[in-house]
Amino acid sequence: MVSWHPQAARLCLSSPPPRLPDTFTFSQQLRHQIGNLALVAIEAIAPRERALDLQFARRPGDPPLWHLYVEIMGKYSNVILANRDNQIVTAAHQVSAQQSSVRPIQTGQPYELPPALTDPAPSFSEPFERWQERVSLVPGSLRRNLLKTYRGLSSALVLAMIKVAELDPEQPTDTLNAVEWQRLFQRWQEWLQALEQEQFQPGWTPEGYTVLGWGMTHPANSVQDVLEQYYNTQLSRQEFVQLRHQLSQKLNTFLEKLRLKAHTFQSRLQQSDQADQYREQADLLMAHLQQWQPGMKSISLPDFETGEPVTLALNPEKSAVQNAQALYKQHQKLKRARSAIAPLLADVNTEIHYLEQVEAAVTELTEYQTPEDLSALQEIRDELIQQNYLDNPEYGNAAPNRDDTASQPYRYFTPNGLEVLIGRNNRQNDQLTFRVAGDYDLWLHTQEIPGSHVLLRLNPGVDPDPVDLEFAADLAAYYSRARQSDQVPVIYTKPKNVYKPKGAKPGMTVYKHEHVIWGQPQRVISRSSPTVPEKNVMNS
C-alpha cells in the first residue's frame, strides 16, 4: 500500500484493494511503466528519512529500470517515478519552481533527494548526560524541544513517549527534576532499542495505536495489521463525516424547496375553496336583478339561508347579468384549479414524506463506529442517485452495485431473547419487510412519523410477551424522527398486511389491520448497544 494522502500517508503491507474502475492518470502511468516488472529492492534514501526508493527490474539480479520514490512527509507526501537515469517521468504531485525554489518536482527534470537533515540522529549509545544537555539547552516545552533537537521523530511518537513517562508535553524543560528526566530517558532508550532489535509490540491504545506496547489496551497481530486498520478507520471516518454532511445539506435543500412548493399549492387550494362562494353570489345577484341600477359599484342583498345582508362588489361598467356571469366564470376557474392542483399537492407531499424518511435515516447515523456505518450511508447516497436526486460523475446516472458489501441492519435481543432487526436505510427497510420477514413475525413502525422498519422475529404459534413487544416499540420510536420525544405512537401488524404501492419509492409502504402501542425512545439509551448480524440476514 503506497499512499500519499495528506492525512493518511503511509507505506505498508495491505489487503488487496477492491476492483473498482481507476481513471487516475498517475495510476495508469505507473501500471503502464512498471506493471509487468519485479520489485527487486527497497532502499532508504537517507538515514532517519521517511523516504524510500522502490526499484523495479525485469527479474531479480538485473539492474533497475525504474525507481519509485515514496516520500512519507505528512501533507507534503509524494510518490515520484523516475527512469534508470533518475529522470522524473511522472509524479503524484508536480511542484513548480514558483511553488518551491529549493526542490521543484517536474516531469523531465532529474530527481533530487530531499534536503539533508542537519539535526543529530537519535542513538542508543548516547549517554544520558549528553541527551539531557541537548534537550534542555534552550528552555522550551518538552514536546517542542524533543522534536526540534533530533531528526526522525514524529509528533505522535513524542507525545506517546512523554505520556507513558507520566509527564506533561507542554511542561518547560527547566522544571523537570532528576527523577522525571530519568523516566523520560528510559522511554527514549526503549524506543531506540526496539528499533535496533526490530522487536515491536503492536496494539491499540485509547488514542489510536502503538508499536512499542505503550498504553496498549489490547494487542494486534502485527504492525502491518495495525497500520491497515488504523488508517482505513481514519479515512472511513473522514469519508463518513463528509458524506453525512453532504447528504444532510442536499436533503435540507430539497425539502425546503418542496415545502415551499407545497405551501404555494395549499394557498391556491384555499383560494379555490371560495369557488362555491362566487357561485352563491352570482345566484344571489340573478335572483335580485330588479334591485340593480346602472353605475352601481356594490349592492347589498339578503342571504338565501340566513337573511343577513351580503354586500357584493360590482363592476359599474357592466350590467347585473354581466356581473353575475363574471362571478360564474370565477367559480368555474377556481373549480378547475382545484382539480389540477390537488394531485400536484399530493405528489409533493408524497415526495416530502419520502425525503423525510431518508433524512431520518441519515440523522440516525450520528457518528462512525464500524465500517457498517459508512456502508449504510453510501447506500443512502446510491439510492438518491438512483432516484435522480444526486448526480455521481464517477458512475454516471447509475449507482454502483454494492451487493457484495451490502450493509446489515441493527440487531437487538429482547428481555426474553427474541431477535429484533432494524433497518438503517431504505434498502434495508425494504429487504426486512418484503424478503426477511416471516409469516409469524411482527412489523413495527412509528405512526405517521418517518423512521426505520422494525422486525420482531417470532417462532410459529408464539405470541410475544408484552415486555418484548414494548422493547421493540421503544426501538421503533428511538430509530425515528421522534427520538427526542417521551412517548411515540408505534403501529404493529403482521408483515403480510404491509404493502408497497405500485411505483412507490424505496422504503415507502402502506399497511392495514394495525394496532397501536406507545414506545418510549429514552428507555433505549440505557440498554445495550446494537450488534451487526454475523450472517447476512438479507439473504436468509
C-alpha positions as CSV (number, residue, x, y, z in Angstrom):
1,M,0.0,0.0,0.0
2,V,1.5,3.3,-1.2
3,S,-0.5,6.3,-0.1
4,W,0.4,10.0,-0.2
5,H,-3.0,11.1,1.3
6,P,-2.3,14.2,3.3
7,Q,-4.0,12.8,6.4
8,A,-3.1,9.1,5.9
9,A,0.3,9.0,4.0
10,R,1.8,5.5,4.6
11,L,3.8,2.6,3.1
12,C,2.9,-0.8,4.4
13,L,1.6,-4.3,3.5
14,S,-2.2,-4.3,3.0
15,S,-5.1,-6.4,1.8
16,P,-5.8,-6.2,-2.0
17,P,-7.9,-3.2,-2.8
18,P,-11.4,-3.5,-4.3
19,R,-11.6,-3.9,-8.0
20,L,-13.1,-0.6,-8.9
21,P,-12.6,1.5,-12.0
22,D,-9.4,3.5,-11.8
23,T,-9.2,6.6,-14.1
24,F,-6.5,8.3,-12.1
25,T,-3.8,9.3,-14.7
26,F,-0.9,8.7,-12.3
27,S,-2.1,5.2,-11.6
28,Q,-2.4,4.5,-15.3
29,Q,1.1,5.7,-15.9
30,L,2.5,3.5,-13.1
31,R,0.7,0.5,-14.5
32,H,2.0,1.2,-17.9
33,Q,5.6,1.6,-16.9
34,I,6.1,-0.9,-14.1
35,G,3.1,-3.2,-14.3
36,N,5.0,-6.2,-15.6
37,L,8.2,-5.7,-13.7
38,A,9.5,-7.1,-10.5
39,L,10.2,-5.2,-7.3
40,V,13.8,-6.1,-6.8
41,A,14.9,-3.7,-4.0
42,I,13.7,-1.3,-1.3
43,E,16.3,1.2,-0.1
44,A,16.2,4.0,2.3
45,I,17.1,7.3,0.7
46,A,18.8,8.6,3.8
47,P,19.1,7.6,7.5
48,R,16.1,8.7,9.6
49,E,14.4,10.0,6.4
50,R,10.8,8.8,5.7
51,A,11.6,8.3,2.1
52,L,12.3,5.0,0.2
53,D,13.5,4.0,-3.2
54,L,11.5,1.1,-4.7
55,Q,13.5,-0.3,-7.5
56,F,11.9,-2.3,-10.4
57,A,13.6,-4.6,-12.9
58,R,12.6,-7.3,-15.4
59,R,13.9,-10.0,-12.9
60,P,15.8,-10.2,-9.6
61,G,19.6,-9.5,-10.2
62,D,19.0,-7.2,-13.2
63,P,19.9,-3.5,-12.9
64,P,16.8,-1.4,-12.0
65,L,14.9,0.1,-14.9
66,W,12.7,2.3,-12.8
67,H,12.8,4.0,-9.4
68,L,9.6,4.7,-7.5
69,Y,10.4,7.2,-4.7
70,V,7.9,7.2,-1.9
71,E,8.2,10.2,0.4
72,I,6.0,10.0,3.5
73,M,6.0,13.5,4.9
74,G,2.5,14.3,6.1
75,K,0.7,16.8,3.9
76,Y,3.9,17.1,1.7
77,S,3.9,13.4,0.9
78,N,4.6,12.4,-2.7
79,V,5.3,9.5,-5.0
80,I,7.6,10.0,-7.9
81,L,8.5,7.7,-10.8
82,A,12.0,8.1,-12.3
83,N,13.7,6.1,-15.0
84,R,17.1,4.4,-14.9
85,D,18.8,7.8,-15.5
86,N,16.9,9.2,-12.5
87,Q,14.8,11.5,-14.7
88,I,11.3,12.2,-13.4
89,V,8.6,10.6,-15.7
90,T,5.6,11.3,-13.6
91,A,4.7,12.3,-10.0
92,A,1.6,12.3,-7.9
93,H,2.2,16.0,-7.1
94,Q,4.0,18.3,-9.5
95,V,5.9,21.1,-7.7
96,S,6.8,24.0,-9.9
97,A,9.8,26.4,-9.3
98,Q,7.2,29.1,-8.2
99,Q,6.0,26.8,-5.5
100,S,9.4,25.7,-4.3
101,S,12.7,27.2,-5.3
102,V,14.5,24.6,-3.1
103,R,13.2,21.4,-4.7
104,P,10.9,21.6,-7.7
105,I,9.4,18.3,-8.9
106,Q,8.7,18.5,-12.6
107,T,8.4,15.9,-15.4
108,G,11.6,15.7,-17.3
109,Q,13.7,17.1,-14.5
110,P,16.3,15.0,-12.6
111,Y,15.1,13.6,-9.2
112,E,16.7,15.4,-6.3
113,L,16.9,14.0,-2.8
114,P,15.0,15.8,0.0
115,P,17.2,18.5,1.7
116,A,19.6,16.8,4.1
117,L,18.6,16.8,7.8
118,T,21.1,18.6,10.0
119,D,19.8,17.7,13.4
120,P,21.6,14.9,15.2
121,A,20.2,11.4,14.8
122,P,19.0,9.6,17.9
123,S,21.5,6.9,19.1
124,F,21.1,4.2,21.7
125,S,24.7,4.7,22.7
126,E,24.3,8.3,23.5
127,P,24.8,8.8,27.3
128,F,22.1,10.3,29.5
129,E,24.0,13.5,30.3
130,R,24.6,14.4,26.7
131,W,21.0,13.6,25.8
132,Q,19.7,15.7,28.6
133,E,22.0,18.6,27.8
134,R,20.8,18.7,24.2
135,V,17.1,18.5,25.0
136,S,17.3,21.2,27.7
137,L,19.9,23.5,26.0
138,V,17.2,26.1,25.0
139,P,14.3,26.4,27.5
140,G,11.0,25.4,26.0
141,S,8.2,22.9,26.2
142,L,9.3,19.2,26.5
143,R,7.4,18.2,23.3
144,R,8.9,21.1,21.2
145,N,12.4,20.5,22.4
146,L,12.4,16.8,21.6
147,L,11.1,17.4,18.1
148,K,13.5,20.3,17.4
149,T,16.6,18.6,18.8
150,Y,16.6,15.3,16.9
151,R,15.8,14.1,13.5
152,G,13.4,11.4,12.6
153,L,10.8,11.9,15.4
154,S,7.1,12.3,14.8
155,S,4.8,14.3,16.9
156,A,2.7,11.2,17.7
157,L,5.8,9.3,18.9
158,V,7.0,12.2,21.1
159,L,3.5,12.6,22.7
160,A,3.2,8.9,23.4
161,M,6.7,8.8,24.9
162,I,6.0,11.8,27.2
163,K,2.6,10.4,28.2
164,V,4.0,7.0,29.2
165,A,6.7,8.8,31.2
166,E,3.8,10.5,33.1
167,L,4.9,14.0,32.1
168,D,3.1,17.0,30.5
169,P,4.1,17.6,26.9
170,E,3.9,21.4,27.5
171,Q,5.9,21.3,30.7
172,P,9.0,23.5,30.4
173,T,12.3,21.6,30.3
174,D,13.8,23.6,33.1
175,T,11.1,22.5,35.6
176,L,11.9,18.7,35.3
177,N,13.6,17.1,38.2
178,A,16.2,14.3,38.1
179,V,13.6,11.5,38.5
180,E,11.5,12.8,35.7
181,W,14.5,13.1,33.4
182,Q,15.5,9.6,34.1
183,R,11.9,8.3,33.5
184,L,11.8,10.0,30.1
185,F,15.2,8.8,29.1
186,Q,14.2,5.2,30.0
187,R,11.3,5.5,27.5
188,W,13.7,7.1,24.9
189,Q,16.0,4.1,25.2
190,E,13.1,1.6,25.0
191,W,12.2,3.2,21.7
192,L,15.7,3.1,20.3
193,Q,16.3,-0.5,21.5
194,A,13.1,-1.6,19.8
195,L,14.2,-0.1,16.5
196,E,17.7,-1.6,16.8
197,Q,16.5,-5.1,17.6
198,E,13.4,-4.8,15.4
199,Q,11.2,-6.1,18.2
200,F,7.8,-4.3,18.3
201,Q,4.7,-4.7,20.4
202,P,1.8,-3.5,18.1
203,G,-1.5,-2.9,19.7
204,W,-4.3,-0.5,20.3
205,T,-4.5,2.5,22.7
206,P,-7.4,4.8,23.6
207,E,-5.7,7.5,21.4
208,G,-5.0,5.2,18.4
209,Y,-2.2,2.6,18.1
210,T,1.3,1.8,19.4
211,V,4.1,-0.4,18.1
212,L,6.0,-0.2,21.3
213,G,3.4,-1.5,23.7
214,W,3.0,1.9,25.4
215,G,-0.5,2.4,26.8
216,M,-1.8,-0.6,25.0
217,T,-5.3,-1.8,25.8
218,H,-5.2,-4.9,23.6
219,P,-2.6,-6.3,21.3
220,A,-2.7,-6.7,17.5
221,N,-1.3,-9.4,15.3
222,S,1.3,-7.3,13.5
223,V,2.4,-3.8,12.8
224,Q,1.0,-4.1,9.3
225,D,-2.4,-5.1,10.6
226,V,-2.4,-2.1,13.0
227,L,-1.5,0.3,10.2
228,E,-4.0,-1.0,7.7
229,Q,-6.9,-1.0,10.3
230,Y,-5.9,2.4,11.8
231,Y,-5.7,4.3,8.5
232,N,-8.7,2.6,7.0
233,T,-10.7,3.6,10.0
234,Q,-9.3,7.2,9.8
235,L,-10.2,7.5,6.1
236,S,-13.6,5.9,6.6
237,R,-14.4,8.2,9.4
238,Q,-13.4,11.2,7.3
239,E,-15.4,10.0,4.4
240,F,-18.4,9.3,6.7
241,V,-18.3,12.8,8.1
242,Q,-18.0,14.4,4.7
243,L,-20.7,12.2,3.1
244,R,-23.1,12.7,6.0
245,H,-22.7,16.5,5.8
246,Q,-23.2,16.4,2.0
247,L,-26.3,14.3,2.2
248,S,-27.8,16.4,5.1
249,Q,-27.2,19.6,3.1
250,K,-28.7,18.2,-0.1
251,L,-31.8,16.8,1.7
252,N,-32.3,20.0,3.6
253,T,-32.2,22.0,0.3
254,F,-34.6,19.6,-1.5
255,L,-37.1,19.7,1.5
256,E,-37.0,23.4,1.7
257,K,-38.0,23.7,-2.0
258,L,-40.6,21.1,-1.8
259,R,-42.2,22.6,1.4
260,L,-42.3,26.0,-0.3
261,K,-44.0,24.4,-3.3
262,A,-46.5,22.6,-1.1
263,H,-47.3,25.9,0.7
264,T,-47.9,27.5,-2.6
265,F,-50.2,24.7,-3.8
266,Q,-52.0,24.8,-0.4
267,S,-52.6,28.5,-0.7
268,R,-54.1,28.1,-4.2
269,L,-56.3,25.3,-2.9
270,Q,-57.5,27.6,-0.1
271,Q,-58.4,30.2,-2.8
272,S,-60.3,27.5,-4.7
273,D,-62.3,26.9,-1.6
274,Q,-64.0,30.2,-2.4
275,A,-65.4,28.8,-5.6
276,D,-68.8,28.0,-4.1
277,Q,-68.9,31.5,-2.6
278,Y,-68.6,33.0,-6.1
279,R,-71.4,30.8,-7.4
280,E,-73.7,31.7,-4.4
281,Q,-73.0,35.4,-5.0
282,A,-73.9,35.0,-8.7
283,D,-77.1,33.2,-7.8
284,L,-78.0,35.9,-5.3
285,L,-77.5,38.7,-7.9
286,M,-79.5,36.9,-10.5
287,A,-82.4,36.4,-8.0
288,H,-82.5,40.2,-7.3
289,L,-81.9,41.7,-10.7
290,Q,-84.7,44.2,-10.1
291,Q,-82.6,45.9,-7.3
292,W,-79.7,46.6,-9.6
293,Q,-79.2,50.1,-11.0
294,P,-76.8,51.3,-13.7
295,G,-73.5,52.6,-12.3
296,M,-73.6,50.7,-9.0
297,K,-70.2,49.7,-7.5
298,S,-71.7,47.4,-4.9
299,I,-75.1,46.1,-3.8
300,S,-76.4,44.7,-0.5
301,L,-78.7,41.7,-0.8
302,P,-80.2,39.3,1.8
303,D,-78.5,35.9,2.1
304,F,-80.7,32.9,0.9
305,E,-80.3,30.9,4.2
306,T,-79.7,33.5,7.0
307,G,-81.4,36.5,5.5
308,E,-78.4,38.6,6.7
309,P,-77.3,41.3,4.2
310,V,-74.4,40.3,1.9
311,T,-72.5,43.1,0.1
312,L,-71.4,42.2,-3.4
313,A,-68.7,44.2,-5.3
314,L,-69.8,45.2,-8.8
315,N,-68.2,46.5,-12.0
316,P,-70.1,49.7,-12.7
317,E,-69.5,49.4,-16.4
318,K,-71.3,46.1,-16.6
319,S,-74.9,45.1,-16.2
320,A,-76.2,42.9,-13.4
321,V,-76.3,39.9,-15.7
322,Q,-72.8,40.6,-16.9
323,N,-71.6,40.9,-13.2
324,A,-73.3,37.6,-12.4
325,Q,-71.6,35.9,-15.5
326,A,-68.2,37.1,-14.3
327,L,-68.9,35.5,-10.9
328,Y,-69.9,32.3,-12.5
329,K,-66.7,32.3,-14.6
330,Q,-64.6,32.9,-11.5
331,H,-66.4,29.9,-9.9
332,Q,-65.5,27.6,-12.8
333,K,-61.9,28.8,-12.9
334,L,-61.4,28.0,-9.2
335,K,-63.0,24.6,-9.6
336,R,-60.7,23.7,-12.5
337,A,-57.7,25.0,-10.4
338,R,-58.7,22.6,-7.5
339,S,-58.9,19.6,-9.8
340,A,-55.4,20.4,-11.3
341,I,-53.7,21.4,-8.0
342,A,-54.9,18.7,-5.7
343,P,-53.0,15.8,-7.4
344,L,-49.9,18.1,-7.6
345,L,-50.1,18.7,-3.9
346,A,-50.5,15.0,-3.2
347,D,-47.4,14.2,-5.3
348,V,-45.3,16.9,-3.5
349,N,-46.5,15.7,-0.1
350,T,-45.5,12.1,-1.1
351,E,-42.1,13.3,-2.1
352,I,-41.7,15.2,1.1
353,H,-42.6,12.2,3.1
354,Y,-40.0,10.1,1.2
355,L,-37.2,12.6,1.7
356,E,-38.1,13.0,5.3
357,Q,-37.7,9.2,5.6
358,V,-34.3,9.4,4.0
359,E,-33.4,12.4,6.2
360,A,-34.4,10.4,9.3
361,A,-32.0,7.6,8.3
362,V,-29.1,10.0,7.8
363,T,-29.9,11.6,11.2
364,E,-29.8,8.3,12.9
365,L,-26.2,7.6,11.6
366,T,-24.7,10.1,14.0
367,E,-21.1,9.0,14.1
368,Y,-18.7,6.5,12.5
369,Q,-18.1,3.4,14.7
370,T,-17.9,0.5,12.3
371,P,-17.5,0.0,8.5
372,E,-21.2,-0.8,8.5
373,D,-22.0,2.8,9.3
374,L,-20.2,4.1,6.2
375,S,-21.7,1.3,4.0
376,A,-25.2,2.3,5.2
377,L,-24.5,5.9,4.4
378,Q,-23.1,5.1,1.0
379,E,-26.3,3.0,0.2
380,I,-28.4,6.1,1.0
381,R,-26.3,8.1,-1.4
382,D,-26.6,5.4,-4.1
383,E,-30.4,5.4,-3.5
384,L,-30.6,9.2,-4.1
385,I,-28.5,8.8,-7.2
386,Q,-30.9,6.1,-8.5
387,Q,-33.9,8.3,-7.6
388,N,-32.3,11.2,-9.6
389,Y,-31.8,13.5,-6.6
390,L,-28.0,13.4,-6.9
391,D,-25.5,13.2,-9.8
392,N,-22.5,11.0,-9.4
393,P,-19.9,11.7,-12.1
394,E,-18.0,8.5,-11.2
395,Y,-20.9,6.3,-12.0
396,G,-22.9,8.5,-14.5
397,N,-26.6,8.2,-13.8
398,A,-26.5,4.8,-12.3
399,A,-25.4,4.0,-8.7
400,P,-22.8,1.2,-8.2
401,N,-23.9,-2.3,-7.3
402,R,-23.0,-2.9,-3.6
403,D,-24.5,-6.4,-3.2
404,D,-21.1,-7.8,-2.3
405,T,-20.6,-5.3,0.5
406,A,-24.2,-4.6,1.5
407,S,-24.6,-3.3,5.0
408,Q,-26.6,-5.2,7.6
409,P,-29.4,-4.0,9.9
410,Y,-29.1,-3.3,13.6
411,R,-29.8,-6.3,15.8
412,Y,-31.1,-6.3,19.4
413,F,-32.4,-9.0,21.6
414,T,-35.5,-8.6,23.8
415,P,-35.5,-9.5,27.5
416,N,-36.8,-12.9,26.6
417,G,-34.1,-13.4,23.9
418,L,-36.2,-12.6,20.8
419,E,-34.3,-11.1,17.8
420,V,-35.2,-7.6,16.7
421,L,-33.9,-6.3,13.4
422,I,-33.9,-2.6,12.5
423,G,-33.3,-1.1,9.0
424,R,-30.7,1.5,8.8
425,N,-31.8,2.9,5.4
426,N,-34.5,2.3,2.8
427,R,-32.7,-0.6,1.1
428,Q,-32.6,-2.4,4.4
429,N,-36.2,-1.4,5.2
430,D,-37.5,-3.0,2.0
431,Q,-35.3,-6.1,2.4
432,L,-36.5,-6.6,6.0
433,T,-40.2,-6.0,5.2
434,F,-40.5,-7.9,2.0
435,R,-37.8,-10.5,2.0
436,V,-36.7,-11.3,5.5
437,A,-40.0,-11.1,7.4
438,G,-41.7,-14.4,8.0
439,D,-45.4,-15.1,8.4
440,Y,-45.2,-15.2,12.2
441,D,-43.1,-12.1,12.8
442,L,-44.4,-8.6,13.8
443,W,-43.7,-5.5,11.8
444,L,-43.4,-2.2,13.6
445,H,-43.2,1.5,12.5
446,T,-43.8,4.8,14.1
447,Q,-47.3,6.1,13.3
448,E,-47.2,8.9,10.7
449,I,-43.6,9.6,11.6
450,P,-40.6,8.9,9.4
451,G,-38.4,6.1,10.8
452,S,-36.9,2.7,10.4
453,H,-38.8,-0.5,9.7
454,V,-38.5,-2.8,12.7
455,L,-39.0,-6.6,12.7
456,L,-39.7,-8.7,15.8
457,R,-38.8,-12.3,15.0
458,L,-41.2,-14.9,16.4
459,N,-41.4,-18.6,16.3
460,P,-44.6,-20.3,14.8
461,G,-47.5,-20.2,17.2
462,V,-45.8,-17.9,19.7
463,D,-47.3,-14.6,20.8
464,P,-44.8,-12.0,22.1
465,D,-44.7,-11.3,25.7
466,P,-45.8,-7.7,26.5
467,V,-42.3,-6.8,27.7
468,D,-40.8,-8.0,24.4
469,L,-43.4,-6.0,22.3
470,E,-42.7,-3.0,24.5
471,F,-39.0,-3.4,23.9
472,A,-39.5,-3.5,20.1
473,A,-41.8,-0.5,20.2
474,D,-39.2,1.5,22.1
475,L,-36.7,0.7,19.4
476,A,-39.1,1.8,16.6
477,A,-39.6,5.1,18.5
478,Y,-35.8,5.5,19.0
479,Y,-34.9,4.9,15.4
480,S,-37.3,7.6,14.1
481,R,-37.5,11.4,13.8
482,A,-39.3,11.3,17.2
483,R,-36.2,10.1,19.1
484,Q,-36.2,13.1,21.5
485,S,-39.9,12.6,22.5
486,D,-41.0,11.0,25.7
487,Q,-43.7,8.9,24.1
488,V,-44.3,8.0,20.5
489,P,-47.2,6.1,18.9
490,V,-46.0,2.9,17.2
491,I,-48.1,0.6,15.0
492,Y,-47.5,-3.1,14.7
493,T,-49.0,-5.7,12.4
494,K,-48.2,-8.9,10.5
495,P,-45.8,-8.5,7.6
496,K,-48.5,-9.9,5.2
497,N,-50.5,-6.7,6.0
498,V,-47.8,-4.4,4.7
499,Y,-47.7,-3.5,1.0
500,K,-45.6,-1.4,-1.4
501,P,-47.8,0.7,-3.7
502,K,-47.1,0.4,-7.4
503,G,-44.3,2.9,-8.3
504,A,-43.6,3.8,-4.7
505,K,-40.1,4.9,-3.8
506,P,-37.8,2.8,-1.7
507,G,-38.9,2.4,1.9
508,M,-42.5,3.6,1.3
509,T,-45.3,1.3,2.4
510,V,-49.0,1.1,3.3
511,Y,-50.4,-1.2,5.9
512,K,-53.7,-2.4,7.4
513,H,-55.1,-4.3,10.4
514,E,-52.6,-2.4,12.6
515,H,-52.5,-2.0,16.4
516,V,-51.1,1.0,18.3
517,I,-48.7,0.8,21.2
518,W,-46.8,3.6,22.8
519,G,-43.0,3.5,22.6
520,Q,-40.6,5.4,24.9
521,P,-37.3,6.1,23.0
522,Q,-35.5,7.4,26.0
523,R,-35.5,3.9,27.5
524,V,-33.3,2.6,24.7
525,I,-30.4,4.8,25.7
526,S,-29.9,2.9,29.0
527,R,-30.0,-0.5,27.2
528,S,-27.2,-2.4,25.4
529,S,-25.9,-1.2,22.1
530,P,-27.0,-3.0,18.9
531,T,-24.9,-5.5,17.1
532,V,-24.5,-6.4,13.4
533,P,-25.7,-9.9,12.4
534,E,-22.8,-12.3,11.9
535,K,-24.6,-13.9,8.9
536,N,-26.2,-12.0,6.0
537,V,-29.8,-11.7,7.2
538,M,-30.8,-10.1,3.9
539,N,-30.3,-13.5,2.2
540,S,-31.8,-15.6,5.0
